[in-house]
């Protein structure tokens, strides 16, 4: 079993959740960071009865608007909205319906309306599936 202390998590993108938990983002654009995240997550969840197939769990169109993450202290999986940075439970535990509901929530739409020009530009340069954007319309 890997020791989470010997995995170089300092290379991973980190954000703080609303509960002030340190959250490691699973970066799909960099294979090295993806491998580091996966090794860290396996070390944290070695005895898990419900492993997550990170690469194969993204069939719903709304996945294009979220990124995977893990909470540093517990190794709990979750997802983060790429535009609002809202931390949600991972759908492997509760299904994907909450992902779509979050996108239509008043708070989420309000956050979208508060985006600055540079944030809108950054989001529009991100590859997002048109089917996923249709959810917001």
C-alpha positions in Angstrom: 0.0 0.0 0.0 1.2 3.5 -0.8 1.9 6.0 1.9 0.1 9.3 1.2 3.0 11.1 2.9 5.4 10.0 0.1 3.2 11.2 -2.7 4.1 14.6 -4.0 0.7 16.2 -3.6 2.3 19.7 -3.5 2.2 19.6 -7.4 -1.6 19.2 -7.4 -4.0 22.2 -7.8 -5.5 23.0 -4.4 -8.6 25.0 -3.5 -10.5 25.6 -0.2 -14.1 24.4 0.2 -16.8 26.4 2.0 -16.0 24.3 5.0 -12.3 25.3 4.7 -11.2 21.8 3.7 -8.2 21.5 1.5 -9.4 20.0 -1.8 -7.1 18.4 -4.4 -8.4 18.9 -8.0 -8.0 16.0 -10.5 -6.5 17.7 -13.5 -7.4 15.8 -16.8 -5.2 18.1 -18.9 -1.9 16.9 -17.4 -1.2 13.2 -17.3 1.5 13.6 -14.6 -0.9 15.4 -12.3 -3.6 12.9 -13.0 -1.3 10.0 -12.0 -0.3 11.8 -8.8 -3.9 12.5 -7.9 -4.9 8.9 -8.6 -2.0 7.5 -6.5 -2.9 9.8 -3.6 -6.6 8.8 -3.9 -5.8 5.1 -3.9 -3.6 5.5 -0.9 -6.4 7.3 1.0 -9.1 4.8 -0.1 -7.2 1.5 -0.1 -9.9 -0.4 1.7 -12.9 1.2 0.0 -15.7 -1.0 -0.9 -16.9 1.4 -3.6 -13.9 2.4 -5.8 -14.4 5.2 -8.3 -13.5 4.7 -11.9 -12.4 8.3 -12.4 -11.9 8.0 -16.1 -15.2 6.2 -17.0 -17.8 7.9 -14.8 -18.6 10.9 -17.1 -21.5 10.1 -19.3 -24.0 12.9 -18.3 -23.5 16.1 -20.4 -23.3 18.1 -17.2 -19.9 16.5 -16.4 -18.3 19.0 -18.8 -19.1 21.7 -16.2 -17.5 20.0 -13.3 -14.1 18.7 -12.2 -13.3 15.8 -9.9 -11.6 16.4 -6.5 -10.7 14.7 -3.3 -10.7 16.1 0.2 -7.1 16.0 1.6 -7.9 14.9 5.2 -10.4 12.2 4.4 -9.9 11.2 0.8 -13.6 11.7 0.2 -14.4 12.2 -3.5 -16.3 15.2 -4.8 -16.9 17.5 -7.7 -16.3 21.2 -8.2 -18.2 23.5 -10.5 -15.7 25.0 -13.0 -17.5 28.3 -13.1 -18.8 28.7 -9.6 -16.2 26.6 -7.6 -19.0 25.1 -5.6 -18.0 21.8 -4.0 -20.6 19.0 -4.2 -20.7 15.3 -3.2 -19.4 13.0 -5.9 -22.2 11.5 -8.0 -20.9 8.0 -7.4 -22.4 8.3 -4.0 -25.7 10.1 -4.9 -26.2 10.0 -8.7 -25.9 12.8 -11.2 -29.3 14.5 -10.7 -27.8 16.9 -8.2 -25.3 18.1 -10.8 -28.1 19.2 -13.2 -30.1 20.7 -10.3 -27.2 22.7 -9.1 -26.7 24.2 -12.6 -30.3 25.4 -12.6 -30.3 26.7 -8.9 -30.8 30.4 -8.4 -27.5 30.7 -6.6 -25.6 29.2 -9.5 -27.3 31.4 -12.1 -26.6 34.5 -9.9 -22.9 33.5 -9.8 -22.9 33.2 -13.6 -24.3 36.7 -13.9 -21.6 38.0 -11.6 -18.7 36.7 -13.7 -16.2 39.3 -14.9 -15.2 39.7 -18.6 -11.9 37.8 -17.9 -13.7 35.0 -16.2 -16.2 34.7 -19.1 -13.3 34.7 -21.5 -11.5 32.0 -19.5 -14.6 29.8 -19.4 -15.3 30.2 -23.1 -11.7 29.1 -23.8 -12.3 25.9 -21.8 -13.5 23.0 -23.9 -17.2 22.5 -22.9 -19.6 20.2 -24.7 -22.5 22.0 -26.4 -24.9 19.4 -24.8 -23.7 20.5 -21.4 -24.3 24.1 -22.2 -27.8 23.3 -23.3 -28.6 22.4 -19.7 -28.1 26.1 -18.8 -30.5 27.3 -21.5 
